[in-house]
Amino acid sequence: MEKTRSRSVKARVDTGASLTVLPEQLADDLGIDVIGEERVSTGAGEVKIKRGRAWLSVKGKEDAFPVWISGVIDKVLLGAVVLESFGFEVDPATGLLKERPLLLYPVAPYG
């Protein structure tokens, strides 16, 4: 996957969502190829939505991720998968992103 086009955008962090969503116009402008369509659950019910892959950069951390492309949502929504993969969480006191250690697996007491 080549990084041929880029754009800095403000994203809304949605800690209640697993997936990261791009508006269709932004995905088109960036040349993100649609690689499939899937049914996803939303607050408005189940919808069919396009899926692609994009390089994402958040606070100096960068990687390729699946993204879902919406013709309805007009803002970039950053979901929990990307957020946690980069090692961020939302500070509830400030509403800002803060770094946290990556979680490989939960530690459970053995007994």
DSSP file (Angstrom, degrees, kcal/mol; ACC not computed):
  #  RESIDUE AA STRUCTURE BP1 BP2  ACC     N-H-->O    O-->H-N    N-H-->O    O-->H-N    TCO  KAPPA ALPHA  PHI   PSI    X-CA   Y-CA   Z-CA
    1    1 A M              0   0    0      0, 0.0     2,-0.2     0, 0.0    53,-0.0   0.000 360.0 360.0 360.0 120.3    0.0    0.0    0.0
    2    2 A E        -     0   0    0      1,-0.0     2,-0.9    53,-0.0     3,-0.2  -0.585 360.0-139.4 -88.7 147.2    1.6    3.2   -1.2
    3    3 A K        +     0   0    0     -2,-0.2     3,-0.1     1,-0.2    -1,-0.0  -0.800  47.6 143.1-100.6  88.2    1.4    6.5    0.7
    4    4 A T        +     0   0    0     -2,-0.9     2,-0.4     1,-0.2    -1,-0.2   0.745  61.6  31.1-101.6 -27.1    0.9    8.8   -2.3
    5    5 A R        +     0   0    0     25,-0.3     2,-0.3    -3,-0.2    -1,-0.2  -0.974  64.3 177.4-132.2 146.2   -1.6   11.4   -0.9
    6    6 A S        -     0   0    0     -2,-0.4     2,-0.3    -3,-0.1    -3,-0.0  -0.971   8.0-176.3-144.4 161.2   -2.0   12.8    2.5
    7    7 A R        -     0   0    0     -2,-0.3     2,-0.5     2,-0.0    -2,-0.0  -0.950  25.5-128.5-156.4 136.6   -4.1   15.4    4.3
    8    8 A S        +     0   0    0     -2,-0.3     2,-0.3     2,-0.0    -2,-0.0  -0.778  40.0 168.5 -85.5 126.6   -4.1   16.7    7.9
    9    9 A V        -     0   0    0     -2,-0.5     2,-0.4     0, 0.0    -2,-0.0  -0.953  37.9-113.6-135.8 155.1   -7.7   16.5    9.3
   10   10 A K        -     0   0    0     -2,-0.3    66,-0.6     2,-0.0     2,-0.4  -0.750  36.3-160.6 -84.8 136.7   -9.3   16.9   12.7
   11   11 A A  E     -a   76   0A   0     -2,-0.4     2,-0.6    64,-0.1    66,-0.2  -0.904  15.7-131.8-119.4 148.2  -10.8   13.6   13.9
   12   12 A R  E     -a   77   0A   0     64,-3.2    66,-2.7    -2,-0.4     2,-0.5  -0.879  23.9-133.7 -96.0 124.7  -13.5   13.0   16.5
   13   13 A V  E     -a   78   0A   0     -2,-0.6     2,-0.6    64,-0.2    66,-0.2  -0.683  19.5-168.9 -80.7 125.6  -12.5   10.2   18.9
   14   14 A D    >   +     0   0    0     64,-2.7     3,-1.8    -2,-0.5    66,-0.4  -0.842   9.9 179.8-118.0  92.0  -15.3    7.8   19.4
   15   15 A T  T 3  S+     0   0    0     -2,-0.6    -1,-0.1     1,-0.3    64,-0.1   0.638  81.5  60.8 -69.4 -12.8  -14.5    5.5   22.3
   16   16 A G  T 3  S+     0   0    0     -3,-0.1     2,-0.4    63,-0.0    -1,-0.3   0.475  96.2  74.1 -89.6  -2.8  -17.8    3.7   21.8
   17   17 A A    <   -     0   0    0     -3,-1.8    63,-3.3    61,-0.2    64,-0.2  -0.895  59.8-161.1-113.5 140.5  -16.9    2.7   18.3
   18   18 A S  S    S+     0   0    0     -2,-0.4    63,-1.8    61,-0.3    64,-0.4   0.849  73.3  67.3 -78.9 -37.7  -14.5   -0.1   17.3
   19   19 A L  S    S-     0   0    0     60,-0.1     2,-0.5    61,-0.1    61,-0.1  -0.466  73.9-130.9 -95.6 155.0  -14.1    1.2   13.7
   20   20 A T        -     0   0    0     46,-0.4    48,-2.8    58,-0.2     2,-0.4  -0.892  27.2-159.9-102.0 132.5  -12.5    4.2   12.1
   21   21 A V  E     -cB  68  77A   0     56,-2.2    56,-2.2    -2,-0.5    48,-0.2  -0.928   9.6-167.4-120.7 134.9  -14.7    6.0    9.6
   22   22 A L  E     -c   69   0A   0     46,-2.8    48,-2.7    -2,-0.4    51,-0.1  -0.933  32.2-108.6-113.8 142.4  -13.8    8.4    6.8
   23   23 A P  E  >  -c   70   0A   0      0, 0.0     4,-2.3     0, 0.0     3,-0.3  -0.429  31.1-119.3 -63.2 145.4  -16.3   10.5    4.8
   24   24 A E  H  > S+     0   0    0     46,-2.9     4,-2.5    49,-0.3     5,-0.2   0.869 111.9  54.9 -56.5 -40.7  -16.6    9.3    1.3
   25   25 A Q  H  > S+     0   0    0     45,-0.2     4,-2.6     1,-0.2    -1,-0.2   0.907 109.0  47.4 -62.4 -42.0  -15.4   12.6   -0.2
   26   26 A L  H  > S+     0   0    0     -3,-0.3     4,-2.1     2,-0.2    -1,-0.2   0.923 111.5  50.4 -64.5 -44.5  -12.2   12.5    1.8
   27   27 A A  H  X>S+     0   0    0     -4,-2.3     5,-2.5     1,-0.2     4,-0.5   0.903 112.3  47.8 -60.4 -41.5  -11.6    8.8    0.9
   28   28 A D  H ><5S+     0   0    0     -4,-2.5     3,-1.1    -5,-0.2    -2,-0.2   0.931 110.4  51.3 -64.3 -45.5  -12.1    9.7   -2.8
   29   29 A D  H 3<5S+     0   0    0     -4,-2.6    -2,-0.2     1,-0.3    -1,-0.2   0.847 112.5  46.7 -60.3 -34.4   -9.7   12.7   -2.6
   30   30 A L  H 3<5S-     0   0    0     -4,-2.1   -25,-0.3    -5,-0.2    -1,-0.3   0.503 111.9-120.3 -87.1  -4.6   -7.0   10.5   -1.0
   31   31 A G  T <<5 +     0   0    0     -3,-1.1     2,-0.5    -4,-0.5    -3,-0.2   0.813  47.2 171.7  71.9  29.9   -7.5    7.8   -3.6
   32   32 A I      < -     0   0    0     -5,-2.5    -1,-0.2    -6,-0.2     2,-0.2  -0.630  27.9-133.5 -76.6 120.9   -8.4    5.1   -1.0
   33   33 A D        -     0   0    0     -2,-0.5     2,-0.5    20,-0.2    20,-0.5  -0.515  11.0-124.3 -76.1 138.4   -9.5    2.0   -2.9
   34   34 A V        +     0   0    0     -2,-0.2    18,-0.2    18,-0.1     3,-0.1  -0.725  30.1 176.7 -78.6 125.9  -12.6    0.2   -1.8
   35   35 A I        -     0   0    0     16,-3.2     2,-0.3    -2,-0.5    17,-0.2   0.382  59.6 -24.0-113.0   1.1  -11.7   -3.4   -1.1
   36   36 A G  E     -D   51   0A   0     15,-1.0    15,-2.8     2,-0.0     2,-0.4  -0.966  54.1-113.3 173.3 175.3  -15.1   -4.6    0.1
   37   37 A E  E     +D   50   0A   0     -2,-0.3     2,-0.3    13,-0.3    13,-0.2  -0.991  31.1 178.9-131.8 142.1  -18.4   -3.9    1.7
   38   38 A E  E     -D   49   0A   0     11,-2.7    11,-3.0    -2,-0.4     2,-0.5  -0.953  31.0-114.6-140.3 157.9  -19.6   -5.0    5.0
   39   39 A R  E     -D   48   0A   0     -2,-0.3     2,-0.3     9,-0.2     9,-0.2  -0.827  39.3-178.8 -91.2 131.3  -22.7   -4.8    7.3
   40   40 A V  E     -D   47   0A   0      7,-3.0     7,-2.6    -2,-0.5     2,-0.4  -0.933  26.8-117.5-129.8 154.0  -21.9   -2.8   10.5
   41   41 A S  E     +D   46   0A   0     -2,-0.3     2,-0.3     5,-0.2     5,-0.2  -0.763  37.2 171.0 -90.9 135.2  -24.0   -1.9   13.5
   42   42 A T  E >   -D   45   0A   0      3,-2.1     3,-1.7    -2,-0.4   -25,-0.0  -0.796  52.0 -95.5-130.6 174.6  -24.6    1.8   14.2
   43   43 A G  T 3  S+     0   0    0      1,-0.3     3,-0.1    -2,-0.3    -2,-0.0   0.746 128.0  51.6 -62.2 -22.6  -26.8    3.7   16.6
   44   44 A A  T 3  S-     0   0    0      1,-0.4    -1,-0.3     3,-0.0     2,-0.2   0.336 124.6 -95.8 -95.6   5.5  -29.3    4.0   13.7
   45   45 A G  E <   -D   42   0A   0     -3,-1.7    -3,-2.1     2,-0.0    -1,-0.4  -0.718  67.0 -23.5 113.4-166.8  -29.3    0.2   13.1
   46   46 A E  E     +D   41   0A   0     -2,-0.2     2,-0.3    -5,-0.2    -5,-0.2  -0.686  62.9 174.3 -88.5 133.8  -27.4   -2.1   10.7
   47   47 A V  E     -D   40   0A   0     -7,-2.6    -7,-3.0    -2,-0.4     2,-0.5  -0.933  33.0-117.4-135.1 158.9  -26.0   -0.5    7.5
   48   48 A K  E     +D   39   0A   0     -2,-0.3     2,-0.3    -9,-0.2    -9,-0.2  -0.841  40.5 176.7 -95.1 132.8  -23.9   -1.7    4.6
   49   49 A I  E     -D   38   0A   0    -11,-3.0   -11,-2.7    -2,-0.5    21,-0.1  -0.981  29.1-110.8-141.6 148.6  -20.6    0.3    4.3
   50   50 A K  E     -DE  37  69A   0     19,-1.1    19,-2.6    -2,-0.3     2,-0.4  -0.429  28.6-151.1 -77.6 151.9  -17.5    0.3    2.1
   51   51 A R  E     +DE  36  68A   0    -15,-2.8   -16,-3.2    17,-0.2   -15,-1.0  -0.972  23.3 153.3-127.1 141.8  -14.1   -0.7    3.5
   52   52 A G  E     - E   0  67A   0     15,-3.0    15,-2.4    -2,-0.4     2,-0.4  -0.736  37.1-107.7-142.4-167.5  -10.6    0.3    2.5
   53   53 A R  E     + E   0  66A   0    -20,-0.5     2,-0.3    13,-0.3   -20,-0.2  -0.994  34.1 173.2-132.8 141.8   -7.1    0.7    4.0
   54   54 A A  E     - E   0  65A   0     11,-2.5    11,-2.5    -2,-0.4     2,-0.5  -0.995  36.3-113.3-146.4 150.0   -5.3    3.9    4.8
   55   55 A W  E     - E   0  64A   0     -2,-0.3     2,-0.4     9,-0.2     9,-0.3  -0.741  39.6-166.2 -77.9 126.7   -2.2    5.1    6.5
   56   56 A L  E     - E   0  63A   0      7,-3.1     7,-2.0    -2,-0.5     2,-0.4  -0.936  10.2-165.7-119.0 142.4   -3.2    6.9    9.6
   57   57 A S  E     + E   0  62A   0     -2,-0.4     2,-0.4     5,-0.2     5,-0.2  -0.993   8.6 176.0-129.2 126.1   -1.0    9.1   11.8
   58   58 A V  E >  S- E   0  61A   0      3,-2.7     3,-1.9    -2,-0.4    -2,-0.0  -0.971  71.6 -25.6-133.2 117.2   -2.0   10.2   15.3
   59   59 A K  T 3  S-     0   0    0     -2,-0.4     3,-0.1     1,-0.3    -1,-0.1   0.870 128.8 -43.2  48.9  45.9    0.3   12.3   17.4
   60   60 A G  T 3  S+     0   0    0      1,-0.2     2,-0.4     0, 0.0    -1,-0.3   0.388 115.1 111.0  86.7  -3.6    3.5   11.1   15.7
   61   61 A K  E <   - E   0  58A   0     -3,-1.9    -3,-2.7     2,-0.0     2,-0.4  -0.885  45.5-175.5-105.8 137.4    2.5    7.4   15.5
   62   62 A E  E     + E   0  57A   0     -2,-0.4     2,-0.3    -5,-0.2    -5,-0.2  -0.984  15.0 136.9-139.1 141.1    1.7    6.0   12.0
   63   63 A D  E     - E   0  56A   0     -7,-2.0    -7,-3.1    -2,-0.4     2,-0.4  -0.970  49.5 -92.1-168.0 167.9    0.5    2.7   10.6
   64   64 A A  E     + E   0  55A   0     -2,-0.3    -9,-0.2    -9,-0.3    -2,-0.0  -0.762  47.0 171.2 -91.7 136.9   -1.9    1.2    8.0
   65   65 A F  E     - E   0  54A   0    -11,-2.5   -11,-2.5    -2,-0.4     2,-0.2  -0.957  39.0 -98.8-139.4 155.4   -5.4    0.3    9.2
   66   66 A P  E     - E   0  53A   0      0, 0.0   -46,-0.4     0, 0.0     2,-0.3  -0.569  43.5-169.4 -67.1 142.1   -8.7   -0.8    7.8
   67   67 A V  E     - E   0  52A   0    -15,-2.4   -15,-3.0    -2,-0.2     2,-0.4  -0.971  17.2-134.4-132.1 150.6  -11.1    2.2    7.4
   68   68 A W  E     -cE  21  51A   0    -48,-2.8   -46,-2.8    -2,-0.3     2,-0.6  -0.874  17.9-142.1-106.7 141.4  -14.8    2.3    6.7
   69   69 A I  E     -cE  22  50A   0    -19,-2.6   -19,-1.1    -2,-0.4     2,-0.4  -0.900  16.8-164.5-113.4 119.2  -16.0    4.8    4.1
   70   70 A S  E     -c   23   0A   0    -48,-2.7   -46,-2.9    -2,-0.6   -45,-0.2  -0.863  25.5-168.7-112.8 134.9  -19.3    6.5    4.7
   71   71 A G  S    S+     0   0    0     -2,-0.4    -1,-0.1   -48,-0.2     3,-0.0   0.429  97.0  43.1 -88.2  -2.2  -21.5    8.5    2.4
   72   72 A V  S    S+     0   0    0      1,-0.1     2,-0.4   -48,-0.0    -1,-0.1   0.787  96.4  73.4-109.9 -46.1  -23.5    9.7    5.4
   73   73 A I        -     0   0    0    -51,-0.1   -49,-0.3     1,-0.1    -3,-0.2  -0.600  57.1-169.1 -77.9 128.6  -21.0   10.6    8.1
   74   74 A D        +     0   0    0     -2,-0.4     2,-0.3   -51,-0.1    -1,-0.1   0.248  61.7  67.0-105.0  12.7  -19.2   13.8    7.3
   75   75 A K  S    S-     0   0    0    -53,-0.1     2,-0.5   -63,-0.0   -64,-0.1  -0.927  86.7-106.0-128.9 154.9  -16.5   13.7    9.9
   76   76 A V  E     -a   11   0A   0    -66,-0.6   -64,-3.2    -2,-0.3     2,-0.5  -0.709  35.7-161.8 -77.5 124.1  -13.5   11.5   10.5
   77   77 A L  E     -aB  12  21A   0    -56,-2.2   -56,-2.2    -2,-0.5     2,-0.7  -0.952   5.7-152.4-111.2 120.6  -14.3    9.2   13.5
   78   78 A L  E     -a   13   0A   0    -66,-2.7   -64,-2.7    -2,-0.5   -58,-0.2  -0.832  19.6-155.8 -94.7 114.0  -11.3    7.6   15.1
   79   79 A G     >  -     0   0    0     -2,-0.7     4,-2.2   -66,-0.2     3,-0.3  -0.272  29.1 -96.9 -89.7 175.1  -12.4    4.3   16.7
   80   80 A A  H  > S+     0   0    0    -63,-3.3     4,-3.1   -66,-0.4     5,-0.4   0.796 114.9  62.9 -62.7 -33.8  -11.0    2.2   19.6
   81   81 A V  H  > S+     0   0    0    -63,-1.8     4,-1.9     2,-0.2    -1,-0.2   0.949 112.1  35.9 -60.6 -49.4   -9.0   -0.2   17.4
   82   82 A V  H  > S+     0   0    0    -64,-0.4     4,-1.9    -3,-0.3    -2,-0.2   0.939 117.9  52.8 -67.5 -47.2   -6.8    2.6   16.0
   83   83 A L  H  <>S+     0   0    0     -4,-2.2     5,-2.3     1,-0.2     4,-0.3   0.932 115.6  38.6 -54.5 -51.5   -6.7    4.5   19.3
   84   84 A E  H ><5S+     0   0    0     -4,-3.1     3,-0.9     1,-0.2    -1,-0.2   0.828 110.7  59.3 -72.8 -32.3   -5.6    1.5   21.4
   85   85 A S  H 3<5S+     0   0    0     -4,-1.9    -1,-0.2    -5,-0.4    -2,-0.2   0.831 107.5  47.5 -65.4 -30.9   -3.2    0.1   18.7
   86   86 A F  T 3<5S-     0   0    0     -4,-1.9    -1,-0.3    -3,-0.2    -2,-0.2   0.514 121.4-110.6 -85.0  -6.0   -1.3    3.4   18.9
   87   87 A G  T < 5S+     0   0    0     -3,-0.9    13,-2.5    -4,-0.3     2,-0.3   0.876  71.5 132.5  80.3  38.6   -1.3    3.3   22.7
   88   88 A F  E   < +F   99   0B   0     -5,-2.3     2,-0.3    11,-0.2    -1,-0.3  -0.856  29.4 178.8-118.8 156.6   -3.7    6.1   23.4
   89   89 A E  E     -F   98   0B   0      9,-2.2     9,-2.8    -2,-0.3     2,-0.5  -0.945  36.1-102.6-142.5 164.5   -6.7    6.6   25.7
   90   90 A V  E     -F   97   0B   0     -2,-0.3     7,-0.2     7,-0.2     3,-0.0  -0.791  28.5-132.1 -91.5 127.3   -8.9    9.6   26.3
   91   91 A D    >>  -     0   0    0      5,-3.3     4,-3.5    -2,-0.5     3,-0.5  -0.690  13.5-152.1 -75.4 115.5   -8.3   11.4   29.6
   92   92 A P  T 34 S+     0   0    0      0, 0.0    -1,-0.2     0, 0.0    -2,-0.0   0.766  91.5  55.2 -65.1 -23.8  -11.7   11.8   31.1
   93   93 A A  T 34 S+     0   0    0      1,-0.1    -2,-0.0     3,-0.1    -3,-0.0   0.849 125.9  18.0 -75.5 -34.5  -10.7   15.0   33.0
   94   94 A T  T <4 S-     0   0    0     -3,-0.5    -1,-0.1     2,-0.2     3,-0.1   0.651  90.7-129.5-111.2 -20.9   -9.5   16.9   29.9
   95   95 A G     <  +     0   0    0     -4,-3.5     2,-0.2     1,-0.3    -5,-0.0   0.554  69.2 123.7  77.9   7.6  -11.1   15.0   26.9
   96   96 A L        -     0   0    0     -5,-0.4    -5,-3.3     1,-0.1    -1,-0.3  -0.623  68.8-100.2-100.5 159.2   -7.6   14.9   25.3
   97   97 A L  E     -F   90   0B   0     -7,-0.2     2,-0.3    -2,-0.2    -7,-0.2  -0.543  40.0-177.9 -74.8 140.7   -5.6   11.9   24.2
   98   98 A K  E     -F   89   0B   0     -9,-2.8    -9,-2.2    -2,-0.2     2,-0.1  -0.987  28.4-106.4-136.8 150.4   -2.9   10.6   26.5
   99   99 A E  E     +F   88   0B   0     -2,-0.3   -11,-0.2   -11,-0.2   -12,-0.1  -0.407  37.9 173.8 -74.3 149.6   -0.4    7.8   26.0
  100  100 A R        -     0   0    0    -13,-2.5     3,-0.1    -2,-0.1     2,-0.0  -0.966  40.3 -84.6-147.2 158.1   -0.8    4.5   27.9
  101  101 A P        -     0   0    0      0, 0.0     2,-0.1     0, 0.0   -14,-0.1  -0.358  50.4-106.2 -64.0 144.6    1.0    1.2   27.7
  102  102 A L        -     0   0    0    -16,-0.1     2,-0.7     1,-0.1   -17,-0.1  -0.448  29.2-131.1 -67.1 145.4   -0.2   -1.2   25.1
  103  103 A L        +     0   0    0    -19,-0.2    -1,-0.1     1,-0.2   -16,-0.0  -0.890  26.4 177.1-103.6 110.1   -2.2   -4.1   26.5
  104  104 A L  S    S-     0   0    0     -2,-0.7    -1,-0.2     1,-0.4    -2,-0.0   0.927  72.9 -23.8 -77.0 -47.5   -1.0   -7.4   25.1
  105  105 A Y  S    S-     0   0    0      0, 0.0    -1,-0.4     0, 0.0     2,-0.1  -0.960  75.1 -95.2-160.0 151.0   -3.4   -9.5   27.2
  106  106 A P        -     0   0    0      0, 0.0     2,-0.6     0, 0.0    -3,-0.0  -0.425  35.3-127.5 -70.8 143.3   -5.3   -9.0   30.4
  107  107 A V        -     0   0    0     -2,-0.1     0, 0.0     0, 0.0     0, 0.0  -0.813  30.1-173.9 -91.5 121.8   -3.6  -10.3   33.5
  108  108 A A        -     0   0    0     -2,-0.6     2,-0.1     1,-0.0     0, 0.0  -0.903  30.1-105.3-116.2 144.2   -6.0  -12.5   35.5
  109  109 A P        -     0   0    0      0, 0.0     2,-0.4     0, 0.0    -1,-0.0  -0.425  33.1-140.4 -65.8 140.2   -5.4  -14.1   38.8
  110  110 A Y              0   0    0      1,-0.1     0, 0.0    -2,-0.1     0, 0.0  -0.803 360.0 360.0-100.4 144.1   -4.6  -17.7   38.7
  111  111 A G              0   0    0     -2,-0.4    -1,-0.1     0, 0.0     0, 0.0   0.428 360.0 360.0-165.9 360.0   -6.0  -20.0   41.3
